[in-house]
Amino acid sequence: MIEVATTVDVSSLREAYRAQKLALFDTLRHGHAPTRSVHATLRQFSALADEALIALWQDADFGSELALVAVGGFGRGELFPYSDVDVLLLLPQVHASNIDPARLEAFIGRCWDVGLEIGSSVRTLDECIDEAAKDVTVQTSLLESRLIAGDKKLHAAFRKRVASAIDPQAFFVAKSQEMRHRHRKFDDTPYALEPNCKESPGGLRDLQTVLWMTKAAGFGKRWEDLAKNGLATPFEVQQIKRNEALLSLIRARLHVTANRREDRLVFDLQTAVAATFGYEGVSQRKASEALMRRYYWAAKAVTQLSQILLLNIAERLKPQAEEPTPINERFLEKAGMIEVASDDLYLKDPHAILETFLLYQKTIGVKGLSARTLRALYNARSVMDSKFRNDRVNHVTFMRMLLEPRGITHAFRLMNQTSVLGRYLRPFRGIVGQMQHDLFHVYTVDQHILMVLRNVRRFFIAEHAHEYPFCSQLAAGWDKPWILYVAALFHDIAKGRGGDHSTLGARDVRRFCRQHDISREDTRLIEFLVTEHLTMSTVAQKQDLSDPEVIAAFAKRVGSERYLTALYLLTIADIRGTSPRVWNAWKGKLLEDLYRYTSRALGGHLPDPDAEIEARKREALVQLALHAQPFEVHRTLWETLDVGYFMRHDASEIAWHTKQLSRHVPPKGLPVDPRAAPIVRARLSPIGEGLQVVVYTPDQQDLFARICGYFDQSSFSILDAKVHTATNGYALDTFQIVTAYTPDHYRDLISMVETGLTKTLAEAGPLPPPSKGRVSRRVRSFPIQPRISLIPDDKAQRWLLSISASDRAGLLYSVARVLARHQLHLQLAKVTTLGERVEDTFLLSGPELQGQRAQLAIETELIEALAA
């Protein structure tokens, strides 16, 4: 207890308050049976704040002139460690003007001095009612009030006026709308990788909103009251209280661990919070995953249960209930919702469970499931067992869902929200709420799978044809969309089990196909897609697509145009389903190029380098003629370029290079002048966002490093680099770059790059050190071990360098410096950024690569550069 003196010594009170608060911190960190005792600890925090406020109130000698009222979260009598202590200084209506404002300010100031995080307002009763009428947030705060000290009659009158001023129906509508906006802010998912355990969907705020609504409507203020009033079952109340306790404990321990008010489970804190739950003795990543999985399951349960309660409250508040319309003997439609004809339908007839979602797809005008149906599904979890999964009738129903022409995405999302999908597809249950710390995916595995399913589905919907026209064109000629849906459902279903998830997933989908009577031919295709779902993106982003052997090998692996088309569509959907930041037009072009080259090869038209080069040259000449270029302007440049150049650049690039560089080619036979001015030209990328930059300058050993250094210092990211040395000793290098910097006009950006890079290349001197840009919190919390692979080609003349590391500013430049230091000649660079992870590939040559000791030195320096 805090001692109350006649005249309070603020310093002593602050020390006593702090000491008792720290003792409660230890209780939270190490308390026994924590999820059951967390509310008692939060009440102790509240009582501790009460004692300090009462001591200061008595010292201020306000007597019964006014009332000190706890409102908001503090008004509930439970206070989180670093939450605001929200109080209302309620003034009497008659003598409000006689109260000295300086005394009130002094009281609030002393509260801060003691260490109370005060959120205060000073109002008369009428002012409270007026403010509440304007703002539902104020109304909500006043709804939860508790007298701490002062005039009891004044507080009683206040509570009566607040209760009478609230219109339950209007309050319900306003809070429902507020909840929708809040959920939208968090992308309508509880599965964010850094969720806000208070505000995110499935967080504590959802449960508080339900209690506010029931309290405003007079249905009760505790969970037990909801059961008494028929809004919830005793079992639902038990589940709500259990998950609320867990979320409360996570939030409280998050505050204590962060030593501040922090409601987000940010990467920096996940492992430390996990340790307070006993997830020790395992890796940092595993501890975090265990905690987050526990959080996601609780948030999912809260989402399900709060949805049931909200629908029940809405129905109870309606002045007149709508008459349901029969759909069949088991289901009704009521107010646009599917409702079970009897509460025990699923227990009596488990076949009706999947039928619910099939009806949801087929019944026009239906927008969801009623509270009665959701409750029946929640209570029927016990019947969704192995017998349910192996039932032939259920297999037929599930396949009918996949064959439906509409509603597939919504139906499968609803199945996941209600836990039916994971109980029917047992492997799916294993990845619900599973995080992926690969710095690439921003969704949990189950959410990623449903995103990929959605993306595939959109290829077959005419309204979305503008998004990816080529994919939609291919989908229009595809005969069995359900094959791709099954592949999408299973492509990552084995994540987190250990081993190759593609192989394990193929085994799972093979079993699924056998159970669901899918033909051998279709099974082979689905199994191929799950096994090879990463192959196409790997080839497109890491290998040289101008090499006929690369295309021939990939064509052999795919085997047929049907398999190629299916793999292409799944690959596009998969990459787009990882993160909004990962997909870009350059990746799209690489994949489309690989598809077209492979399609030709599968059609019997194996790449003929000579014919391909002649075709590109002819097309480039046509484009030059359209730009009114002089006849044979191309000869001076083209005579210095070999087959490799023409194979690696398309016709539009060849035409652009020719137009910009032909007049700068030195006369034939003259030696290279190392002092010749570099030529730098840039244009808006014809592929998508960013710029395309060409550099033409006398070749030098550290040229690539200098160019990378300029882009690094200027905050540009390199997506692709094609490095070529002409026969006259000049380098002709082409880069695809992007930047977050957006000037008022793109011409300013082009001018900046052309001027700045030209100046950088013209200046001699040592290479500048790489910039030390900040890495993201996610990379700091879950760094990946840098990996290097240096493999020779068949003739050991060129070497393929592959690197994998956490992304950061200056990374590519650091690698380029190592290559320059060892005088390695770069022929091709493919820079792939996957979220916050890089997967870069370089084609190199150089005498140092022939010696084992030199190779080891290069690899060691590269590892050091990546880990810096």
N, C-alpha and C positions, 0 to 999 in steps of 0.2 A: 504494500500500500504506500502511496505517496503521502508523506506527512503534510497536513494543512496547518499553516501558521497564520497568526493574525495578520501579519504583513509578510507577504510571500517574498522570499529571496529567490529571484529569477534564476540565478546561477545554480543554487542548490536544487531547485526544481528541475532545471534542465539536466543536471547530472543524474538525478534520481530517475527521471523519465528515460534518459538515454540508457542507463544501466539496465533497467527493467526491459526496455525494448531489445537490447542485445541478448538478454537472457531468453526472450521469446524467439529471437533469431535462431539460437542454438536448439530450441525445442523444435522449430520447423525443420532444421537440417537433420536432426538425429532422433526425432520423436518416434516412439513405438506406435504400431498400428496407424501409420500416418494418415491414410485416406479416411479413417473414421474419426480421427482427432483434429483434423485441420480446422473444422468450423469452431471447435472449442478454442483453439489458439487464436483464430481471427477475432473471436469475441473478446479474448483477453487483450488483444491490441486495441480494440474499441473501448474496453473498460479502462485501459491505461490512459487513453486520450481523454476519456470522460473525467477521470480523476484530476488530470492536469487542468482541464477546462474549469471544473468546479472550484478548484483551489484558486485559480485566477479570477473567476467570477465572484467568489466570496470576498477576495481581496479588493476587487473593484467596487464592492458594496452597491451593486445595482438593486439588491433587494428584490421586491416583487414588482418593480416598475415595468419590467419587460421580461421576455422569455428568451432563453438560449436554446435553440432547437437544432438537433442534428438532422440533416436532410441528405438525399441522394444515397450513395452506398453506405456512408457513415450512419445514415438514418436506419439502415437495416440492422445495425448493431454488430456488423462484421467489417473489420477494417484490414485491408491488405497492408503489408509492411511499409510501402512507400506511397500508398494512395493518399489523395487529398482528404483532409478532415473538413468536410463541407458543413458549414453552420449557417443558420439564419438568426440574426438578432431581430426578433419580432417585437415591434413597438406597439404600445397601446394606441388606439385610434384617437383618444381624447387628448392625451397629454404628450403626444409625439414631439411637438415643437419645443417642449420644455426640456427635453433631454439634450445634454451638451454633447455635440458631435465629437469634441475633443476627447471626452471620456471613452466613447466607443472606439475611436481610433487608437487610443492608448491601450485599451484592452486587446484589440486585434494585434497591435504591435508586440505586446508582451507574449501573446500566443506564439508568434514567430520566434521571439527570443528564446522561448523554452524549447523550440525544435518541432513545433506542430506545423505541418504543411497545411496552413489554413486556406480554405476557399470560403469567402464570407460574403454575405449580402445583408443589408439593413433595410427592412421594409415594415410598413404597417400592414395590417391584415387586408385592408382594401387594396393596397398596392400589390400584395401577393396575388390576389384573385385577378386583378387587372393584367399582371404580367403573364399569369398562367393562361389566360384567355388568348393571348397573342402567340404563345410559344409552347408547343407540346413538350419540349425538353424541360422547361420550367415546371410545367404541370406534373411531369413524371417525377422530378426531383422533390416536389412538395408532397407528392403522394406517399413517399416514404419518409415520415418524420417521426422524431422521438424527442421528448423533452429531456434536456440535460439539467437545466436549472432555471429558476425564475417562476413566473406566474402560470400556475397550472390551469386556471380558468381561461386565460388568454390562449394557451395552447389548445385546450379543448375546443374553444370556439373556432380556432384556426382549422383544426382537423375537420370539424363539421362543415365549415364553409368550403374547404377544398373538395371534400367528398361530394357535396351537393352541386358544385360547379362543374364537375366532370360528366360529360355525356359519354356513357360507355361505348356506344356504337361509333361515335366520331373518334373517340380515343383509340379504339381498336383499329379503325381504318388508318389513322395517322401513324400509329406505331407499326402497323403492317407495312405501310409504304416506306417508313424510315428503315425498317429491317431489310426490305428489298434493295434500297439504295446502298445500305451498308454492305450487303452481300455482294452487290455488283462491284463495289470498290475492291473486293477481294476475289474477283473473278468467279463468284458464285461457287466456290469450292472450298471445303475444309482442308484440302490437301496441298496447300501452298508449302514450299520447302522451308519458309520462315513464317509460320502462321502466327497470327495474333490470338493468343489463347483467350482474350477477352472479347475482341470485336469480330474475328473471322466467323464465317458460317460454322455452326457447331460449337461456338465458343460460349463463354459464360453469359455474354450479353443476350444470347438467344433465350436462355432459361430465365433471365431476369425480365425480359420482355413479356414472356408468358405470364409470369407472376404479376407484373404490373397490370396486364390486361384483366386478369381474373380479379385482382383487387379493385380495379376501377369498376368492374361489373358487379362486384359484391359476391363473387363466387368463392372467395377465400384468399388468404394471403400466404398460406403454407402449402407444401405439396400434398400433405395429408388431407387438406380441405378439398383439393381437387378430386381426390378419390371419394370423399363423402358426397360431393355434389355430382358425381357421375361423369366428370370430365376425363378422368383417368382411372385405370384399374390399379389395385394395390401392387401388382407386379410391375406396372409401368412406373409407378411412384418409386418403388424400390430401385429400378434401373436408373431413373433420373437422378436420385440422390447419390447413387454409387458413382455415376459418371461426373456429376457436379462436384463431388468431393475430390475426385482425381484432378479435374481441371483446376479447381481452386488450389490444390496442393502444388500443382505445376506452376501456377501463376505466383503463388506466395514464395516458392523456392526460387523462382526466376528473379523476383524482386531482391531477395536476400543475396543470391549469387552475384547479381549485377551491381548490388549496393546502390540501387537507384530505382526509380519507377521505370520498369521495362516489361511490357506485356507481349513483346514479340519473342518467339523462340528463335533468335538469330543464331547463325552458325557459330559465332564466337562463344556462345554460352551453352549450346546444346550438350556438349560433352560434360561440362562442369555440373549442369543441372542433372544430367544422367547419373553422375557419380553420387548425388544425394539420394538417388533411388536404388543404390546398390549395384549399378551396372559398372562394376570395376573388375579389373583382372582381364578385360578384353580390350581390343584395339579401340582407339578414339572413334573410328568410323562405326564399329559395331555397337559401341555404347550409345552413340547418337541415334543410330537406326533403331535400337531397342526402345529408347525413350519415345522417339517420334512415332513409331508404330503404335505404341500404347496410347499416345495422344490422338492419333488419327482414328483409332477404333472408338475411343470415347467421343470424339467430335462427330463421328458418323452416327453413333447411337443417339446423341443429342439432336442431330439433324432429323433423324427419323421420328423420335418421340415428340419433339417440339412441333413437327408438322402435324402429327396426329392431334395434339392439344389445340393448335391454332385452328384447325378445321372444326374441331368440336366447339370451341368458343364461338367461332363465326356462326355455326349453325344455331347455337343456343341464343345468340343475340338477334337472329333474324326474327322479325315480327311474325312471319308466317312461313312455315316450311313448305318447300316445293314437293309436289307429288312425284314419286319416281316412275320412270318408264321402263318396263321389262325389256331386257336385251335377249335373254333366254331364261330357262328355268333356274339358272344359278346366279345370274347377274342382272343388276338394274342400272339404269342411268339416272343420276340424281344431280341436278344443277351442274351438268357438264362433267360429272365425275362417275367413274365406275364403282358401283357398290355391290358388295356380296349380298345375296338374298338371305343368308343366315350367318351368324357370327362363327359358327363351327364348320362352315363349308369346307375349308381347307383340311381340317382334321378328319372330316368324314370322307372327303374326296380330294386327295392330294393332286390329282390330275388337273384340278381347277386352278392350281397355282400358276403354271405356265400359260394356261388358257387366258388368265387375266391380262397378261401382257400382249398376247395375240389379239385379244379384243381391243386393247388400248391402241394397237396399230390399225386395226380394221375399222373401228367405229368412228365415223366422221363426227366432228364436233366435240369429242371427249378431250379434256385437257389435263386429266390426272386421275388419281385414285382417291376415293373418299376416306375420311378418317376411319370409318368402320372397316373398310378394306385394308388400309394400312395396318390397323390394329390386328386384324385377323392374320395378315401376313407375318407380323412381328411375333404373334403367339403360335404360329405354325412352324417355327424354325425346327422344332424337334422331328417333324415328319419328313423334312428334307434331308434324308439319310441316304445310305448306299442303295437301299431298295428303290428310293425315289429316283436316284441318278441312273439306275440300270433299267428303269421301267420303259418298255417299248413305246407305250402311248406318249410318254414325255419326250422320247426321242423324236417321234413324228411331229409333235407340237413345236419343238424347238426348231426343227428343220423348216416347218411352215413359217415360223417367224423370220428366218433368214431369207425365205423366198418371197416375203411380202414386198410389194413395190413401194411402200411408204412406211414412215415411222420407225425405221430400224434403229437409228441413232438414239432417239428419245426412249424407245422401249428398253434398249440395253443399258442406258444410263439409269433409268428408273429401276431396272433389275439390280444394278449394282448398289444403288442407294438403299434399296430394301433388303439387301444381303441375299437375294435369291440367286443372282448370277454366280456368286462364289460358292453357294451350296449345291447348285446344279453342276457347274464345272469345277470340280474339286481343285484342280491345279490353280485356277484363278483365285481361289480363296487365299492361297499362299502369297500372292503379290498385292493384296489389298492393303493400302497404306504403306507400302514399302518404298523407302526413299532410294534415290540413285545418286551417289556421290561421285559421279563421273565428270562433273563440271560441264555437262553436255545437256542432260535432261533437266527440265525445271518442274516436271510433274512426277508424282509417284507413279509406280509401274502400272497400276490399274487405270489411272487417269490417262496416262500416255497411250495405253492400248485402246481406250475408248476414243481418244483423239484421233488415232490412226484409223479406226473404224469410221469415224465421222468423215475424215478426209477422203477415204476411199469411196464412201457413199456419195459424197458431193460430186465426184467425177461422173456419176450416173444420173445427176439431176440437171435438167436443162437450164434451170435458173442460175446455176453456178458455173456455166460453161465459160463465162468471161474470165474466171479466175485463172484457170490453167487450160487454155483452149486445146493444146495438143493432147493432154491427158483426157479431156472430155471427148475429143475426136476418137481416140483409141478405145475409150470406154463404150462409145456408141456402137462399136462393132464387136463388143465382147458379149458372148452368149450366156455366161453363167456368173453374174456378179457375186452370188453367194460364196463362190470359191475364194474370192478375194476377202470377203467378210470373215470367213473361217480363218484364213491365213493371218489376217490382222489380229483376230482374237488370240491366236496362239504364238505370234512371232516372238514375243518377249515373255511368255507365260512362265518360263523356267528361270527367270532372273533370280539371283540370290541363293540358288541351291548349291552353288559350287559346280565347277566344270563348265563346259561350253553350253551356254543357254540355248544356242541354236540347235544343237544336237539333241539336248534333253527335250526341247520344245517339239522337235520333229517326232520324237517317240510319243509324246503326249497326244499330238494331233493324229498320229497314226491310229492310236487306240480310239480316239473320238470318231474317226472316220469308220472304223470297223463297227463300233457300237451303233452308229447312225446310218448304216447301210449305204455308205457312199461308195460309188464304183471304184474299181482299181485304178482306172485311168485318172479320175479326178483326185483320188487319194495321192497318187504319185505327184501330181502337180502341186497340191496343197503342201505336201511334205517337202517338196523341192523349195517352195517359197519360204517356208519356215527355216529350213536349213541354210538357204543362201540369201536371206533377206539383207545381209550386210555387204554382200559381194559386189553388187553393182556400184554402190557409192564408193567402195574402196578402190575399185578399178578406175572409176571416173576421176576421183580426186587425187589419186596417188600415182597413176601410171601415165605413160606418154601415149595419148590416143592417136598420135600421128604415126606410131609404130605399127605396121601391119601385123606383126607377130602378137602384139597385145590384143588386137581385135580378133585375130584368129583363135587365140587361146580362150578368150571370153566367149566367143561364139560356140566353141566346142563344149565349154562348160554348161552353157545354156541349152544348147541342143536343138531348139526349134523357135520359130517366131512367136508361137503361142506362149511358150514359157517366158520368152523375152518380154513380151508385152505385159504379162501378169507381173513379172518381177519389176519392171519399170514403174508401173502404177503403184505397187506396194512400196517401192523405194521412195518415190516422191511423197507419198502419204506419210511414211515413217519419218523422214527428215523433217517435214513440216509439223509433225506431232511431237517434236522434242522440245522446242522452245520457239517463241516468236522471233528471237534474234538469230537463230541458226540459218534459216533459209535465206538465200539471196539469188538474184538473177544469174550470177556467174555459176553457181552450183547447178541451177536449172539448165544452163547451156551445156555444161560438161556432160550431164546425164543425157540430155537430148542428143548431143553429138554421138555419145557412145551407143545410144539406142539405134540411131540411123546407120552408123557404120556397121554395127553388128547385124542389123536387119538385112543390109545389102550382102554381108558375108553369108548369112544363113540362106539367102536366096540364090546362092551360087555365084555371087559377084564378089569374089575375094578382092581385097584392095590391090589395085595395080598402080604402084607409085607413079610410073611415067604418065599413065592416062589421067590420074588424079591431078598431077601437077599441071599438065597441059590444059585441063578443064579449068583449073583455078586461074591460070595465066590468061586464058581467053576471057573469063568473066571479069578479071581485073582490068583488062584492056577496054572492055565495054564500059566499065564504070569510069575509067579515065577519059574516054571519049565523051561521055555525058557531061564531064566537067570541063570540056573544051581544052584539054591538055594537048600540047603540040605532038605531032606524029612522031612515034618512036622515042618519046621522052623517057621511056622506061629503060632503054638499053643500057645507059651508063650505070644504073644501079643493078639491074638484073644480072649483068655479066659478072658481078662480084659476089653473087649469091649462089649457094649450092642447093642440092636437093633437100637437105634438112630444113632450110628456111621455108621453102615452099610447102613442105609437108606440115609444118607446124603453124602456118598462118593461113587464114581463109582469104578468099578473094577480096573482101572489103578491106581487110588489113593490108594486104599487098598493095591495093590501089591507093590507100591513104599514105602508106610509107613512100610509095613512088612519087606521089604528088608533092609530098613535103620535103623529100630528101634528094631527088634526082639532081637538082642543080647544085647540091653541096658535095657531090662525089668528086674526089680529086681526079685529075687526068690520069689515064692509064699509064703505068710504067714509072710514075714518080714515087719516090720513097715516102713512107708515112711521116708526116710532120707531127711530132708529139705535142707541139704547141698549137695545133689547129684548134679553132674555137669549137666547143661541143655544140651540137644542134639538139634542142629539146623542143618537142611539140606535144601538145595535149589537146584532147577533145572529150566531149561528153561520151561516156561509154556507150557503144551501140547495143550492148547487151542488157544494160539496166542501170542501176545506180552507180555513182562514182565517175571516175575519169579513166581514159586510156592514155598512156604516156609512152612516147617513143624517144629513145636516146640514140644519137648517132655521133660517135666520137672515136678518135684513135684509141685502140684497145690498151688497157693497162691492167696490172695484176689485181689491184684493189678496187676496180671500177664498180662491181656489184655492191661491195661494202659501202662505198661512198654514196651510191644512190640510195641504198637502204638507210644509211645514216641521215640523209636529208629527209627522207619520208618519216623517219622516226622522230627527228627533231621538230618536224612540221605537223605531227599528229595525224599522219596518214597511215592507213593499214593497207598492206599489199595483199591482194587476193591471188594474183598469179603473176609469174614472171617468165618470159621467153627470152633467153639469152642466146645471141648468135654472133659469131665472128665472121665477117666477110673475108673474101680472098685478098682484099687490098689492105688488110690489117685493121680495118675499122670494126668497132662493135656496134651492132644494131640490136638494141634491147627494148622489149615491149613490156609494159606493166599495166595491170589493172589495179587501181587504188580506190579506196573509199575513205571518207572522213566524216566526223560528226559536225565539223565546221561548215556552216552554210551562209556564205555571203549574200548580199542583196541580189547579185547577178552572177550567174555561173561564169561569165567571161572574166570576172575579177579573180575567180579561183584558178581558171586556166592561166591567166597572166601571171599570177603569183607562183604557180608551179614552174612555168617555163622560165621565168626570170630567176627564181630562187635556185632551181636545180642547175641551171646553166652556170650561175656564179659559183656554186659549190664545186662543180666538176672542173671549173677553170682554175680554182685556187689549189696550189700545191701545199704539201705539208702532211703531217701525220694524221691518221684517222682520229676524230674526236671520240672521247669515251661515250658509251651508250647512256641514254637518259635513264634515270632511276625512277620510273613511274610507279605509282601506287598499285598494288595488287588488290583485288576485291576481297571482301571479308570471306567469301565462300572459298576462294583459293587459299587464303591464309589458314582457314579452319580445316580444309580438306585438300591439302596439296597432293598432287600425284607425283610419283617417282619418275624423274626424267628417264626416258629410254632412247637408246641410240642403236641403229642397225646400219651397218655399212657392208653392202654385198656387191661383188663384182658381177658384170654381165658374162655371157657365155665365153667371150674372148678375153675377159679380164682387161679390157681397154677402157671401159667406162664403169663407174661405180654408182650404185643407187644408195643414197643416204636418206634414211627415214628417221625423223625425230618425233617424240611425243613428250609434251610437258604442259604445265600450267601456263596459261597465257599471261603476258604482262607487257607493258610498254618497253620497247627496245630489244625484245627477244630475238627477232629476225636479224636485226643489226648485229647483235652479239654473235650469232652464228656466222654471219657473213664476215665478221672480223677474223674469226678462226680460220675460215676458208682462205681468206686473203693472206693471212700470216703464213700458211703452208703452200701458197702459190698454186692453189687448186683452181682449175678452170671450170666454171659453171656453165652448163649447157641448157638446163631446164630447172625451173623451180615451181613447185605446186604448193601453195600455202593454203592450208585448210584450217579455219577456225571453227571449232565446234563448241559454241557457248563460251566457256572460259578455259577450254583445252585446245591446244594446237596439235595438228598432225601434219607435219610438213615433209615434203619429199624433194630431193635435189639430185640431179644427174650430173656427175662430176667426172673430171679426168685430170691427170697430173702425175708426174713421176713419183712423188712422195707416196702415192697410194700403192706402189708396187712393193714397198718394204714393210714387213710386219711391225717393226719397231716404230716406224713413222705412223702407221695406221693406229697403233695403240696410243701414241701421243695425241693424234688428232681426236680420237674418241674421248680421251681423258679431258682434253681442253673443251670439247663440246659439252660434256656432262657438267663441267664446272660452269660453263657459260649459261647452261639451261637452269642450273640450280642457284645461280647467283641471286 
